[in-house]
Amino acid sequence: AGTRRGDKAEPGRDRARDSDEERLGRARAREKAMVFLDVLVNYGCRRWLHKEDYSFDEGGDKTRSSSRPSQYPLLGFKDRHLEDDYLEYLVVASKARIILGYVTAILLYSAIFACSWVVYDLGMWAEQLYKILSDEQKEAFKEYQPEGTWAKYFPMSTSTMYAFLCLVLLMFILGLVAVVCMYQMKRFEKHRTWIFYFTPAIYLVFIAVNGFVFAFSNQSYNSLYGPTSWILLLIFVYASPLASLFFTSLPPLVMLELMTVFVLVFLVIVPLCNPAGNLWNLIIEAATELGGNYARRSTLNNLMQPLILLCVLAVCVVVVSVIVD
């Protein structure tokens, strides 16, 4: 955790002591190499964010009166060339944490994927059976399936769903391979900051795919744990691979974006907008059915605790990234 921005007014002071011309030359070379990423991610705001040209004298002392270069909250240095230097330094210093994050995500996701693969043959059997049914029988089949289960809405897409799940796992594996290659191969030395672009993109795809699947299968554990089982399903199946972000060292703004998208998708959009109805109402109904005020409040407290903990963990991920940064 010793790569703090304040201490990194010197992407090692050795780099910051280079002449302004050399530093600007490196920045231009990076911009040419990353033209497409800059257009998509950074270029639109870059000129607006660049408010100063922070420099060092030949002895390494700062030529500005302040002891440290000024920064934006979460957005980095106001000198965007210095911010580029900092990101180059950060991606090298975070090598072990980024690789560990990928390995953790792959292990967690693989465990969940392996468990779901156990029932793959049953899903394919139901899909084949559905194909030979008449139209009336198909409607009866859908009606028979419980609300909030995948087979009720997409009885012919079991193989498609598993294909997307395989694709997400493959993306994590290819991401790990790409990260290792970029650290090991000399030709990628000037492009290592790309890791800070494609890594969050992989997590966003993961959130999108799992959010869609969760929307149409949030009651899959109903028969075992009741109508509030979507809480367990969310925590242990769909959200658990995101625990790898505790180990992955990404810029704070990226972490904030990922956690914001996670909370919006899994705790706001899907619970409120899904075919099974408002999932938050299921919690209230489960507590109300118990009758007495104490039992109702106790049950409501027990059901809300895991979700509150999930939100706290999301905040902790962002806080950890700020501290490490």
Backbone hydrogen bonds, N-H to C=O, Kabsch-Sander energy under -0.5 kcal/mol:
donor,donor_aa,acceptor,acceptor_aa,energy
3,T,324,V,-0.6
5,R,325,D,-1.9
8,K,4,R,-1.1
8,K,5,R,-0.5
9,A,6,G,-0.7
10,E,7,D,-0.5
12,G,10,E,-6.1
15,R,12,G,-1.8
16,A,12,G,-1.3
17,R,13,R,-1.7
18,D,15,R,-1.5
23,R,19,S,-2.0
24,L,20,D,-2.7
25,G,21,E,-2.0
26,R,22,E,-2.2
27,A,23,R,-2.1
28,R,24,L,-2.4
29,A,25,G,-2.1
30,R,26,R,-2.3
31,E,27,A,-2.5
32,K,28,R,-2.2
33,A,29,A,-2.0
34,M,30,R,-2.1
35,V,32,K,-0.9
38,D,34,M,-3.0
39,V,35,V,-2.1
40,L,36,F,-1.9
41,V,37,L,-2.8
42,N,37,L,-0.7
42,N,38,D,-0.6
43,Y,38,D,-4.8
44,G,38,D,-0.5
45,C,42,N,-1.1
46,R,42,N,-1.2
47,R,43,Y,-0.7
49,L,45,C,-2.4
50,H,46,R,-1.8
51,K,49,L,-0.9
51,K,78,K,-2.1
52,E,78,K,-0.9
54,Y,52,E,-0.6
57,D,61,D,-3.4
60,G,57,D,-2.0
63,T,55,S,-1.5
72,Y,76,G,-3.6
76,G,72,Y,-1.1
78,K,70,S,-2.2
80,R,78,K,-1.0
83,E,79,D,-1.9
84,D,80,R,-1.8
85,D,81,H,-2.0
86,Y,82,L,-2.5
87,L,83,E,-2.5
88,E,84,D,-2.0
89,Y,85,D,-2.1
90,L,86,Y,-3.1
91,V,87,L,-2.5
92,V,88,E,-1.2
93,A,89,Y,-2.5
94,S,90,L,-1.9
95,K,92,V,-1.3
98,I,94,S,-2.6
99,I,95,K,-2.2
100,L,96,A,-2.4
101,G,97,R,-2.3
102,Y,98,I,-2.1
103,V,99,I,-2.5
104,T,100,L,-2.6
105,A,101,G,-2.4
106,I,102,Y,-2.5
107,L,103,V,-2.4
108,L,104,T,-2.6
109,Y,105,A,-2.6
110,S,106,I,-2.6
111,A,107,L,-2.0
112,I,108,L,-1.8
113,F,109,Y,-2.8
114,A,110,S,-2.8
115,C,111,A,-1.7
116,S,112,I,-2.1
117,W,113,F,-1.7
118,V,114,A,-0.6
118,V,115,C,-0.8
119,V,116,S,-1.0
120,Y,117,W,-1.4
123,G,119,V,-2.0
124,M,120,Y,-2.4
125,W,121,D,-2.1
126,A,122,L,-2.4
127,E,123,G,-2.0
128,Q,124,M,-2.5
129,L,125,W,-2.3
130,Y,126,A,-2.2
131,K,127,E,-1.3
132,I,128,Q,-0.9
132,I,129,L,-0.7
133,L,130,Y,-1.0
138,K,134,S,-2.5
139,E,135,D,-2.0
140,A,136,E,-2.1
141,F,137,Q,-2.5
142,K,138,K,-2.2
143,E,139,E,-2.2
144,Y,140,A,-1.9
145,Q,141,F,-1.2
149,T,146,P,-0.9
152,K,149,T,-1.2
153,Y,149,T,-0.7
153,Y,150,W,-0.8
154,F,150,W,-2.8
157,S,154,F,-1.6
161,M,157,S,-2.5
162,Y,158,T,-2.2
163,A,159,S,-1.9
164,F,160,T,-2.0
165,L,161,M,-2.1
166,C,162,Y,-2.5
167,L,163,A,-2.0
168,V,164,F,-2.1
169,L,165,L,-1.9
170,L,166,C,-2.7
171,M,167,L,-2.2
172,F,168,V,-1.9
173,I,169,L,-2.1
174,L,170,L,-3.0
175,G,171,M,-2.4
176,L,172,F,-2.1
177,V,173,I,-2.4
178,A,174,L,-2.7
179,V,175,G,-2.4
180,V,176,L,-2.5
181,C,177,V,-2.5
182,M,178,A,-2.4
183,Y,179,V,-1.7
184,Q,180,V,-2.0
185,M,181,C,-2.9
188,F,185,M,-1.2
189,E,186,K,-1.8
191,H,188,F,-1.5
192,R,189,E,-0.7
194,W,191,H,-1.7
195,I,192,R,-2.0
196,F,193,T,-1.4
197,Y,194,W,-2.0
198,F,194,W,-2.4
199,T,195,I,-1.7
201,A,197,Y,-1.1
202,I,198,F,-1.9
203,Y,199,T,-1.7
204,L,200,P,-2.3
205,V,201,A,-2.1
206,F,202,I,-2.3
207,I,203,Y,-2.5
208,A,204,L,-2.4
209,V,205,V,-2.8
210,N,206,F,-2.6
211,G,207,I,-2.3
212,F,208,A,-1.9
213,V,209,V,-2.3
214,F,210,N,-2.7
215,A,211,G,-1.8
216,F,212,F,-1.1
216,F,213,V,-0.6
217,S,213,V,-0.6
217,S,214,F,-0.7
219,Q,148,G,-2.6
220,S,217,S,-1.3
222,N,219,Q,-1.6
224,L,221,Y,-1.2
225,Y,221,Y,-3.0
226,G,222,N,-2.3
229,S,226,G,-1.8
230,W,227,P,-0.5
231,I,228,T,-1.5
233,L,229,S,-2.4
234,L,230,W,-2.4
235,I,231,I,-2.3
236,F,232,L,-2.7
237,V,233,L,-1.5
238,Y,233,L,-1.6
239,A,234,L,-2.3
242,L,239,A,-1.6
243,A,240,S,-2.1
244,S,241,P,-1.5
245,L,242,L,-1.8
246,F,243,A,-1.7
247,F,244,S,-1.4
248,T,244,S,-1.2
250,L,248,T,-1.0
253,L,74,L,-0.6
254,V,251,P,-0.5
255,M,251,P,-1.9
256,L,252,P,-2.7
257,E,253,L,-2.1
258,L,254,V,-2.5
259,M,255,M,-2.7
260,T,256,L,-2.2
261,V,257,E,-2.5
262,F,258,L,-2.4
263,V,259,M,-2.5
264,L,260,T,-2.4
265,V,261,V,-2.6
266,F,262,F,-2.7
267,L,263,V,-1.8
268,V,263,V,-0.6
268,V,264,L,-0.7
269,I,264,L,-3.7
270,V,265,V,-2.5
272,L,268,V,-1.6
273,C,269,I,-2.7
274,N,272,L,-0.5
277,G,274,N,-2.0
279,L,271,P,-2.7
279,L,277,G,-0.6
282,L,278,N,-0.8
283,I,279,L,-1.0
284,I,280,W,-1.6
285,E,281,N,-3.0
286,A,282,L,-2.3
287,A,283,I,-1.8
288,T,284,I,-2.4
289,E,285,E,-2.1
290,L,287,A,-0.9
291,G,288,T,-1.9
292,G,290,L,-1.2
296,R,292,G,-2.5
297,R,293,N,-2.6
298,S,294,Y,-2.6
299,T,295,A,-2.5
300,L,296,R,-2.4
301,N,297,R,-2.2
302,N,298,S,-2.3
303,L,299,T,-2.2
304,M,300,L,-1.9
305,Q,301,N,-1.8
307,L,303,L,-0.6
308,I,304,M,-2.6
309,L,305,Q,-2.7
310,L,306,P,-2.0
311,C,307,L,-1.9
312,V,308,I,-2.4
313,L,309,L,-2.5
314,A,310,L,-1.8
315,V,311,C,-2.0
316,C,312,V,-2.4
317,V,313,L,-2.1
318,V,314,A,-1.4
319,V,315,V,-2.5
320,V,316,C,-3.0
321,S,317,V,-1.9
322,V,318,V,-1.9
323,I,319,V,-2.4
324,V,320,V,-2.8
325,D,321,S,-1.9
